[in-house]
């Protein structure tokens, strides 16, 4: 029924709190039209689940204070939906957090991929060579790193090198590809599919959001199940970081002059660097260059040519060719040249790579110049840092007590090549007992690692590494793996010896030659070639049902076949009736051992100089001489398989016996190298060896380690392991022996 004439039509009353809810939802849920738009239906907005505070009628809700405006007025007007008439979708300049876009009520917040996971796929807005990434190469940061200063004591050639991991390469390529797309088309969009996989061609929303936002804007299409990120521009951050990195490289004395050298001695160079820095600031204006790039008026060739001539005066001579190639690539991008925008971006990328290498050269030069000073002050700095980091050290007390009790329970003296009467542990002073207990404890940490708890029945094994070894954990783990390789080689050589004397050969023609050291050394080197991946630790500790266990099972099968074949050839060299084959087999076994390919060594291992027995390389047996039609005898292969299955694992009795024998030999070698630790004249702990990285020898005598029976083929590996453990002990005692010698340390 129509109202009487003259009276206004009644309007349905809407409470104030409901109006407030609608406004809040529109403000919180920013929208971008879906991609593409298949329906003209207006998008519905998801209401928040939490209850809304009721507001009394007649009172307007409290409004938040105004915020600073960013951008121009056009950017702040928002976007009007083109699908159908309706309300505005809200401002695009959301300053608090990236807005979440929902297109349909059924798909509200029901994204196929979490936003944080999808954002992890988006290329960074900053280059991967920046002030933050190069900050760790500053001398200030280097000298305040306890781990770096500690590693410097073990590696005389320690240097910084650029990292080139697979993940870094992928992220870098994604960043530069996104930058090339932005310079060519202005698009900064990035799309992710329903499984979180980035799309090669993004679902672009630049027509709806023509200007790159200050914060990422996220759009979602439920039809395509595609999330699109409209990212901020990458051009301005790149130019700003490029300027700062360039200034950082051409002014290397800023972080050095005030701390370690007299500023007056570098006053002239610093003034020259300051003049060059002002020149760089005058030719690189990120805001102006960004405008020129967007209007296609930027001349990259002239800028990089000026920078190239400046870098030649700062870089090492070996970088000159790279700088010249960068300049030649930039010259193709001059106005009217044949170069594209992608070529210009690649030239700028090359310049950033050169700046990173120059920063690495500067850091390595500073490290080399201060190496001797750092080695002399390393002990004081490390001890001070340890006391700040660890007020108490219960694990260290437990570890040292166990080592002291283990040596106290031994009745036999400790052998030493320089002491005819050896070392009677019960008749030496307390401080020397502490010193020898530390030698024993470090050896036990390598043999009975805390990470292998439950596999050994050693009274000195502890549940965790002592606090004083917090900088040597990785080094001790590496030595434990190296020990496992030695144990594996020892057991396989033992298998070869047992196959030669196996009763399975009874019905076969055989001969009984003596197995000499050259034959065993040859077998060891062949096994090292097969075990080039250094699987000793994995084979001894791996579970048979794991992925690593299947890999180790394949290795065991290969090595069983090889040893069985070698044993058969050694027993029956004339089995196929070929004299040439017989002579080749015998000559290969009796020739000097070949040296296996050097395995990749870590940075901490490259500082050690090892002396090995001289050997002349010999070529292996030609494949043409092998009787490939006769595989190893099945009975011998079965014997070898059963032996490997029963013995080659950490819980076998044979493995425990081998560990104990090696432990005795290595500990005796460590004592011979590191005891007595103090020089009789100065009382210092091998200061000459620590500062000059020299070999650890006592009185100029060579390191001679008494080996047990059967260890002769592994003499070089055992000597190398002993030298590494002794060096760790000496470096460790040079820092922490004053703590161990304190009255009440072990009794607290």
C-alpha positions in Angstrom: 0.0 0.0 0.0 1.4 3.4 -1.0 1.9 5.9 1.7 -0.3 9.0 1.9 0.5 11.9 -0.5 3.1 14.2 1.0 4.7 11.7 3.3 8.0 10.1 2.4 8.2 6.4 1.8 9.4 4.5 4.9 12.9 3.1 4.8 13.8 -0.1 6.5 15.8 0.6 9.7 19.4 -0.6 9.6 21.2 -0.6 13.0 24.4 1.4 13.2 26.4 -1.6 14.2 25.4 -3.4 11.0 26.5 -0.5 9.0 29.8 -0.5 10.8 30.3 -4.2 10.0 29.8 -3.6 6.3 32.3 -0.8 6.3 34.8 -2.9 8.2 34.5 -5.8 5.8 35.0 -3.6 2.7 38.1 -2.0 4.3 39.7 -5.3 5.4 39.0 -7.5 2.3 40.6 -5.9 -0.7 39.7 -7.4 -4.1 41.1 -7.7 -7.6 38.7 -8.9 -10.3 39.1 -12.6 -11.0 41.3 -13.8 -13.9 39.6 -14.2 -16.3 36.1 -13.1 -15.5 33.5 -15.6 -16.6 30.5 -14.3 -14.7 29.0 -10.9 -14.2 27.9 -11.8 -10.7 29.0 -9.3 -8.1 31.6 -10.7 -5.7 30.4 -11.4 -2.2 32.5 -10.5 0.7 33.1 -12.9 3.6 32.0 -11.6 6.9 34.4 -12.1 9.9 33.6 -15.0 12.2 34.3 -13.1 15.4 31.3 -11.3 17.1 31.1 -7.6 16.5 30.9 -5.2 19.3 27.4 -3.6 19.5 27.2 0.2 19.3 24.3 2.1 20.9 21.9 3.8 18.6 22.6 7.4 18.0 26.4 7.1 18.6 28.7 7.0 15.7 31.5 4.4 15.9 35.0 5.5 16.7 37.1 6.0 13.6 40.8 5.2 13.5 43.2 8.1 13.1 44.2 9.1 9.6 47.3 7.6 8.1 49.9 9.2 5.9 49.1 9.0 2.2 51.5 7.4 -0.1 51.6 7.7 -3.9 49.5 10.2 -5.9 45.8 10.8 -5.8 45.0 8.6 -8.8 46.6 5.6 -7.1 44.5 6.1 -4.0 41.1 6.2 -5.7 40.9 2.4 -5.8 39.4 0.3 -8.6 35.8 0.1 -9.7 34.6 -3.3 -10.7 33.9 -3.6 -14.4 31.7 -6.6 -14.2 28.6 -5.0 -12.7 27.6 -1.9 -10.8 28.4 -2.1 -7.2 30.5 -0.6 -4.4 34.2 0.1 -4.7 36.5 -2.7 -4.0 38.7 -0.7 -1.6 42.0 1.1 -1.8 45.0 -0.7 -3.3 47.4 1.0 -0.9 47.0 -1.3 2.1 49.9 -0.3 4.3 49.5 -2.9 7.1 49.6 -6.3 5.3 49.0 -7.8 1.9 45.2 -8.0 1.3 43.5 -11.3 0.8 41.2 -11.4 -2.2 38.1 -13.6 -2.3 36.0 -13.9 -5.4 33.2 -16.2 -4.3 31.7 -17.0 -1.0 32.2 -20.7 -1.5 35.9 -20.0 -2.2 36.4 -17.5 0.6 39.8 -18.1 2.2 39.8 -21.6 0.7 43.0 -21.2 -1.2 44.7 -24.3 -2.7 48.1 -23.1 -1.4 48.8 -21.3 1.8 49.8 -17.7 1.2 53.2 -18.0 3.0 54.1 -21.0 0.9 53.1 -19.2 -2.3 55.0 -16.1 -1.3 58.1 -18.2 -0.9 58.0 -18.9 -4.6 57.8 -15.2 -5.6 61.1 -13.7 -6.8 62.6 -11.2 -4.4 62.3 -7.5 -5.0 66.0 -7.0 -4.1 69.0 -8.4 -5.9 71.0 -11.2 -4.3 74.1 -9.1 -4.4 73.3 -6.3 -2.0 74.6 -4.5 1.1 73.2 -7.2 3.4 74.7 -10.1 1.6 78.1 -8.4 1.4 78.0 -7.3 5.0 79.4 -10.6 6.3 82.6 -9.8 4.3 83.3 -6.6 6.3 86.4 -6.9 8.4 84.4 -5.9 11.5 82.1 -9.0 11.0 85.0 -11.3 10.2 87.0 -10.4 13.3 83.9 -10.8 15.5 83.2 -14.3 14.3 84.6 -16.9 16.7 84.0 -19.8 14.3 85.9 -18.0 11.5 88.8 -17.1 13.6 88.9 -20.7 15.0 88.8 -22.2 11.5 91.6 -19.9 10.4 93.9 -21.7 12.9 93.4 -25.0 11.0 93.5 -23.8 7.4 96.4 -21.6 6.3 94.8 -21.0 3.0 91.3 -20.2 4.2 89.6 -17.9 1.8 86.1 -16.6 1.0 84.6 -18.0 -2.2 81.3 -17.2 -3.9 78.6 -19.7 -3.2 76.9 -21.3 -6.2 74.4 -23.7 -4.8 71.4 -24.9 -6.8 68.9 -23.0 -4.8 70.8 -19.8 -5.0 71.1 -20.1 -8.8 67.4 -20.8 -9.1 66.4 -17.8 -7.0 68.9 -15.6 -8.9 67.6 -16.7 -12.3 64.0 -16.1 -11.2 64.8 -12.6 -10.0 66.6 -11.5 -13.2 63.9 -13.1 -15.4 61.3 -11.1 -13.5 63.4 -7.9 -13.9 63.7 -8.5 -17.6 60.0 -8.9 -18.0 59.4 -5.7 -16.0 61.8 -3.6 -18.1 60.3 -5.0 -21.3 56.5 -4.8 -20.5 56.2 -3.2 -17.1 54.6 -6.3 -15.7 55.5 -7.4 -12.2 52.8 -10.1 -11.8 53.7 -13.6 -10.6 51.2 -16.5 -10.7 51.2 -19.8 -8.8 49.1 -22.8 -9.7 46.9 -24.9 -7.5 49.9 -27.1 -6.5 52.1 -24.2 -5.7 54.1 -24.5 -8.9 55.0 -21.1 -10.5 53.5 -20.5 -13.9 55.7 -19.7 -16.8 53.3 -17.1 -18.2 51.6 -15.3 -15.3 47.9 -14.4 -15.3 48.5 -10.7 -15.6 46.4 -8.2 -13.7 48.3 -5.1 -14.8 45.2 -3.9 -16.7 43.3 -3.7 -13.4 46.3 -2.4 -11.4 48.3 -0.3 -13.8 50.8 1.1 -11.3 53.0 -1.3 -9.3 51.9 -1.1 -5.6 54.1 -0.4 -2.6 53.1 -3.7 -1.1 52.2 -7.1 -2.8 48.6 -7.4 -3.8 47.2 -11.0 -4.0 44.5 -12.0 -6.4 42.8 -15.4 -6.7 40.7 -16.9 -9.5 38.6 -19.9 -8.2 37.9 -20.9 -11.9 41.5 -21.3 -12.8 42.7 -21.9 -9.3 45.5 -19.5 -9.8 46.9 -17.0 -7.3 48.5 -13.9 -8.9 50.8 -11.5 -7.0 51.1 -8.0 -8.2 54.5 -7.2 -6.9 56.2 -3.8 -6.3 58.7 -2.6 -8.9 62.1 -4.1 -8.8 63.9 -1.3 -10.7 64.3 1.2 -7.9 65.6 -1.3 -5.3 68.0 -2.6 -7.9 69.4 0.8 -8.6 69.6 1.7 -5.0 71.5 -1.5 -4.0 73.7 -1.1 -7.1 74.8 2.3 -5.9 75.4 1.2 -2.3 77.4 -1.9 -3.3 79.5 0.2 -5.7 80.3 2.7 -3.0 81.1 -0.1 -0.6 83.6 -1.6 -3.0 85.5 1.5 -4.0 85.9 2.6 -0.3 87.5 -0.4 1.4 89.5 1.6 3.9 86.5 2.9 5.8 86.1 -0.2 8.0 89.9 -0.6 8.5 91.4 2.7 9.2 90.0 3.4 12.6 90.7 0.0 14.2 93.9 -1.5 13.0 96.0 1.0 11.1 97.0 4.6 11.5 94.5 6.8 9.6 97.2 9.2 8.6 99.0 6.5 6.6 96.0 6.1 4.3 94.8 9.7 4.3 95.7 10.3 0.6 94.0 7.2 -0.6 90.9 7.9 1.5 90.6 11.4 0.0 90.8 9.9 -3.5 88.2 7.3 -2.7 85.9 10.0 -1.3 86.2 12.0 -4.5 85.4 8.9 -6.5 82.4 8.2 -4.3 81.0 11.7 -4.9 81.4 11.2 -8.6 79.5 7.9 -8.5 76.7 9.6 -6.6 76.5 12.3 -9.2 76.1 9.9 -12.1 73.8 7.4 -10.4 70.4 8.9 -9.4 68.0 6.0 -8.8 64.9 8.1 -9.1 66.0 9.8 -12.3 67.2 6.6 -13.9 63.9 4.8 -13.1 62.0 7.5 -15.0 64.4 7.3 -17.9 63.9 3.5 -18.1 60.1 3.8 -18.1 60.3 6.4 -20.9 63.0 4.5 -22.9 65.5 7.4 -22.5 68.2 5.7 -20.4 71.7 5.2 -21.8 73.1 2.2 -20.0 76.3 2.1 -22.1 77.6 5.4 -21.0 77.0 4.7 -17.3 78.7 1.3 -17.3 81.6 2.6 -19.4 82.3 5.2 -16.7 81.9 2.6 -14.0 84.2 0.2 -15.8 87.0 2.7 -16.1 86.7 3.4 -12.4 86.6 -0.4 -11.4 89.9 -1.0 -13.3 91.7 1.2 -10.9 90.4 -0.8 -7.9 90.1 -4.5 -9.0 92.8 -7.1 -9.2 94.5 -7.5 -12.6 92.8 -10.9 -13.1 89.4 -9.1 -13.1 90.3 -6.7 -16.0 89.0 -9.1 -18.7 85.7 -9.4 -16.9 85.3 -5.6 -16.7 86.2 -5.2 -20.4 83.6 -7.8 -21.4 81.0 -6.1 -19.3 81.7 -2.8 -21.0 81.6 -4.4 -24.5 78.2 -5.9 -23.6 76.9 -2.6 -22.4 78.0 -0.7 -25.6 75.6 -2.8 -27.7 72.8 -1.3 -25.7 73.5 2.3 -26.6 70.7 4.3 -28.4 70.4 2.9 -31.9 72.4 -0.2 -31.0 71.5 -3.8 -31.7 71.3 -4.7 -28.0 67.9 -5.4 -26.3 66.6 -4.5 -22.9 67.4 -8.1 -21.8 71.0 -7.5 -22.9 71.2 -4.4 -20.8 69.9 -6.2 -17.7 72.4 -8.9 -18.2 75.2 -6.4 -18.5 74.1 -4.8 -15.2 74.0 -8.3 -13.7 77.6 -8.9 -14.8 78.6 -5.7 -13.2 77.1 -6.8 -9.9 78.9 -10.2 -10.1 82.2 -8.4 -10.6 81.5 -6.2 -7.6 80.8 -9.3 -5.5 84.1 -10.8 -6.6 86.0 -7.6 -5.9 84.5 -7.5 -2.4 85.7 -11.1 -1.9 89.2 -10.2 -3.1 89.3 -7.3 -0.6 88.1 -9.5 2.3 90.7 -12.2 1.4 93.5 -9.7 1.2 92.6 -8.2 4.6 92.4 -11.7 6.1 95.8 -12.6 4.7 97.3 -9.4 6.0 96.0 -9.9 9.6 96.5 -13.7 9.7 99.5 -13.7 12.0 98.0 -11.1 14.3 94.8 -13.2 14.5 96.6 -16.4 15.2 98.5 -14.8 18.2 95.4 -13.3 19.7 93.0 -16.2 18.9 93.3 -18.1 22.2 92.5 -15.0 24.3 89.6 -14.0 22.1 88.1 -17.5 22.0 88.4 -18.0 25.8 86.7 -14.7 26.5 83.9 -15.5 24.1 83.5 -19.0 25.6 83.1 -17.6 29.1 80.4 -15.2 27.9 78.6 -17.9 26.0 78.8 -20.8 28.6 78.8 -19.7 32.3 78.9 -23.4 33.3 80.1 -26.5 31.4 78.7 -29.7 33.0 79.2 -31.8 29.9 82.9 -30.8 29.8 83.4 -31.8 33.5 81.7 -35.2 32.9 83.8 -35.8 29.7 87.1 -35.0 31.4 86.3 -37.0 34.5 85.5 -40.0 32.4 88.8 -39.7 30.5 90.8 -39.2 33.8 89.1 -42.3 35.3 89.8 -44.4 32.2 93.6 -43.6 32.3 93.7 -44.1 36.0 92.3 -47.6 35.6 95.1 -48.6 33.2 98.0 -50.4 34.8 100.3 -50.5 31.8 102.4 -47.4 30.9 101.6 -45.2 28.0 104.2 -45.7 25.2 106.2 -42.6 24.0 109.0 -42.6 21.4 111.0 -39.9 23.2 110.7 -41.4 26.6 112.6 -44.7 27.1 110.7 -45.5 30.2 107.4 -44.5 28.7 104.8 -42.6 30.7 103.5 -43.9 34.1 100.2 -42.1 34.5 100.1 -42.6 38.3 103.5 -41.1 38.9 103.1 -37.7 37.1 101.8 -34.4 38.3 98.1 -33.5 38.4 98.5 -31.0 35.5 100.1 -33.5 33.3 97.4 -36.0 34.1 94.8 -33.4 33.0 96.8 -32.9 29.8 97.0 -36.6 29.0 93.3 -37.0 29.9 92.4 -34.4 27.4 94.4 -36.3 24.7 92.5 -39.4 25.6 89.2 -37.6 25.7 89.5 -36.0 22.2 90.5 -39.4 20.8 87.4 -40.9 22.4 85.2 -38.2 20.9 86.4 -39.3 17.4 86.1 -43.0 18.0 83.0 -43.1 20.3 81.0 -40.2 19.0 78.2 -38.8 21.1 75.9 -39.2 18.1 76.5 -42.9 18.1 75.2 -43.4 21.7 74.1 -47.0 22.2 76.4 -48.6 19.6 79.5 -48.7 21.8 80.1 -49.9 25.4 82.8 -47.4 26.2 83.0 -45.9 29.7 84.2 -42.6 28.2 81.3 -42.0 25.8 79.2 -39.0 26.6 75.7 -38.1 25.6 76.8 -34.8 23.9 79.9 -33.0 22.8 81.6 -31.0 25.6 80.8 -27.3 25.6 84.5 -26.4 25.0 84.2 -28.1 21.6 81.3 -26.0 20.3 83.6 -24.7 17.5 85.0 -28.2 16.6 81.8 -30.2 16.3 81.8 -30.3 12.6 85.5 -31.1 12.5 85.1 -34.0 15.0 82.1 -35.4 13.0 84.3 -35.3 9.8 87.0 -37.3 11.6 84.5 -39.9 12.8 83.4 -40.4 9.2 87.0 -40.7 8.1 87.6 -43.3 10.8 84.6 -45.3 9.6 86.2 -45.4 6.1 89.4 -46.7 7.6 87.5 -49.4 9.5 85.6 -50.4 6.4 88.8 -50.7 4.4 90.4 -52.8 7.2 87.4 -55.2 7.3 87.4 -55.6 3.5 91.1 -56.3 3.3 90.5 -58.9 6.1 87.7 -60.4 3.9 90.2 -60.7 1.0 92.7 -62.5 3.2 90.0 -64.9 4.5 88.7 -65.7 1.0 92.2 -66.7 -0.1 92.3 -69.3 2.7 88.7 -70.4 2.5 87.8 -74.1 2.4 85.5 -73.5 -0.6 88.6 -73.7 -2.8 89.2 -77.4 -2.0 87.8 -78.8 -5.3 89.5 -76.2 -7.4 93.0 -76.0 -8.7 94.8 -73.6 -6.4 98.2 -72.4 -5.4 99.3 -71.0 -2.1 101.5 -67.9 -2.6 102.4 -65.6 0.2 100.3 -62.4 0.3 102.8 -59.6 0.4 102.2 -55.9 1.4 102.2 -54.7 -2.2 99.2 -57.0 -3.0 97.3 -55.8 0.0 98.2 -52.1 -0.8 96.9 -52.7 -4.3 93.7 -54.1 -3.0 93.2 -51.2 -0.6 93.6 -48.6 -3.4 91.1 -50.4 -5.5 88.6 -50.5 -2.7 89.2 -46.7 -2.1 88.3 -46.1 -5.8 85.1 -48.1 -5.4 84.3 -46.3 -2.2 85.0 -42.8 -3.7 81.8 -41.6 -2.2 83.2 -42.3 1.3 80.3 -44.5 2.5 82.0 -46.1 5.5 80.0 -44.2 8.1 76.7 -44.9 6.2 77.5 -48.6 5.8 78.3 -49.1 9.4 75.4 -47.2 10.9 72.7 -47.2 8.2 69.4 -49.0 8.7 68.7 -51.7 6.0 65.2 -50.4 5.4 66.2 -46.7 4.7 67.0 -45.2 1.4 70.6 -44.9 2.4 70.5 -48.6 3.4 69.6 -49.6 -0.1 72.4 -47.6 -1.5 74.8 -49.2 0.9 73.4 -52.6 -0.1 74.3 -52.0 -3.7 77.8 -51.0 -2.6 78.2 -54.2 -0.6 77.2 -56.3 -3.5 79.6 -54.6 -5.8 82.5 -54.8 -3.4 81.8 -58.5 -2.7 81.9 -59.3 -6.4 85.1 -57.4 -6.8 86.9 -59.0 -3.9 85.7 -62.5 -4.9 86.9 -61.9 -8.5 90.3 -60.7 -7.2 90.7 -63.6 -4.8 89.9 -66.1 -7.6 92.4 -64.4 -10.0 95.1 -64.5 -7.3 94.4 -68.2 -6.5 94.1 -69.4 -10.1 95.9 -67.0 -12.5 96.2 -69.7 -15.2 92.6 -70.8 -15.0 91.7 -69.7 -18.5 95.0 -71.0 -20.0 96.2 -67.6 -21.1 99.9 -67.0 -20.0 99.5 -63.3 -20.9 96.6 -63.1 -18.5 98.5 -64.9 -15.8 101.5 -62.6 -16.1 99.3 -59.5 -16.2 97.5 -60.5 -13.0 100.6 -61.3 -11.1 102.4 -58.2 -12.3 99.4 -56.1 -11.3 99.4 -57.5 -7.8 103.1 -57.3 -7.3 103.6 -53.9 -8.8 103.8 -50.8 -6.5 100.4 -49.6 -5.4 98.6 -47.0 -7.5 97.4 -43.9 -5.8 93.6 -43.6 -5.8 92.0 -40.3 -7.0 92.1 -37.7 -4.3 88.8 -37.3 -2.6 87.3 -33.9 -2.1 88.7 -32.4 1.1 87.1 -29.7 3.2 88.6 -26.4 4.0 89.7 -27.6 7.4 91.6 -30.5 5.9 93.5 -28.5 3.3 95.9 -27.1 5.9 97.5 -30.4 6.8 100.6 -31.5 5.1 101.0 -35.3 5.1 104.0 -37.4 4.3 103.2 -40.7 2.5 105.4 -43.5 1.4 106.7 -42.9 -2.1 105.0 -45.0 -4.8 105.3 -45.2 -8.5 102.0 -45.3 -10.3 101.2 -48.3 -12.4 98.5 -48.8 -14.9 95.7 -51.3 -14.1 95.1 -54.5 -16.0 93.7 -53.9 -19.5 90.1 -55.0 -19.9 91.2 -57.1 -22.9 93.1 -59.4 -20.6 90.2 -60.0 -18.2 88.4 -63.3 -18.7 85.0 -61.6 -18.6 83.2 -64.8 -19.6 84.1 -66.4 -16.2 82.4 -64.6 -13.3 83.5 -65.2 -9.7 82.8 -68.6 -8.4 79.3 -68.8 -6.8 80.5 -70.6 -3.7 83.1 -67.9 -3.0 80.6 -65.1 -3.6 78.2 -66.7 -1.2 80.9 -67.0 1.5 81.7 -63.3 1.0 78.1 -62.3 1.2 77.5 -64.1 4.5 80.7 -62.7 5.9 79.7 -59.1 5.0 76.2 -59.6 6.3 77.5 -60.9 9.7 80.4 -58.5 10.3 80.1 -55.2 8.4 77.9 -53.3 10.8 78.6 -51.3 13.9 77.1 -53.9 16.4 79.2 -56.8 15.2 81.9 -58.2 17.6 84.5 -57.9 14.8 83.8 -54.2 14.3 84.2 -53.6 18.1 87.6 -55.4 18.1 88.8 -53.4 15.1 87.7 -50.1 16.7 89.5 -51.0 19.9 92.7 -51.9 18.1 92.7 -48.7 16.1 91.9 -46.7 19.2 95.1 -47.9 20.9 97.2 -47.2 17.9 95.8 -43.7 17.2 96.0 -42.7 20.9 99.6 -43.7 21.1 100.3 -41.6 18.0 98.5 -38.6 19.4 100.5 -38.9 22.6 103.7 -39.1 20.6 102.8 -35.9 18.7 101.3 -33.8 21.4 103.0 -34.7 24.6 104.8 -33.0 26.4 102.9 -30.0 25.2 104.9 -27.2 26.7 108.4 -26.2 25.5 111.0 -26.5 28.2 112.5 -23.0 27.5 109.4 -20.8 27.0 106.6 -22.9 28.5 104.3 -22.2 25.5 102.1 -24.7 23.8 103.7 -25.4 20.5 103.5 -21.7 19.6 105.7 -22.1 16.5 103.5 -24.9 15.1 100.3 -23.0 15.8 101.5 -19.7 14.3 103.5 -21.1 11.3 101.1 -24.1 10.6 104.2 -26.4 10.6 104.2 -30.1 11.0 103.7 -31.5 14.5 107.0 -33.2 15.3 109.0 -33.7 18.5 112.7 -32.9 18.4 112.8 -33.1 14.6 112.0 -36.8 14.5 109.6 -38.2 12.0 106.2 -39.4 13.2 106.5 -43.2 13.6 103.4 -45.0 14.9 103.7 -48.6 16.0 101.0 -50.5 14.0 99.2 -53.7 14.9 99.3 -56.7 12.7 97.3 -56.3 9.5 97.3 -52.5 9.6 100.3 -52.0 7.3 98.3 -51.2 4.1 96.4 -48.5 6.1 99.5 -46.8 7.5 99.0 -43.6 5.6 95.4 -43.2 6.5 96.1 -43.9 10.2 99.0 -41.4 10.2 96.8 -38.7 8.6 94.0 -39.3 11.1 96.4 -39.2 14.0 97.9 -35.9 12.8 94.5 -34.2 12.5 93.5 -35.3 16.0 96.8 -34.1 17.5 96.4 -30.7 15.8 92.9 -30.4 17.2 94.2 -31.3 20.7 97.0 -28.8 20.6 94.7 -26.0 19.4 92.2 -26.9 22.0 94.6 -27.0 24.9 96.1 -23.7 23.9 92.8 -22.2 24.7 91.1 -24.3 27.4 93.9 -25.8 29.4 93.8 -23.0 32.0 90.2 -23.8 32.7 90.9 -27.6 33.1 93.8 -26.9 35.5 91.8 -24.7 37.8 91.5 -26.1 41.4 88.1 -27.7 41.9 87.1 -27.8 38.2 86.8 -31.6 38.2 85.5 -31.7 41.8 82.8 -29.1 41.4 
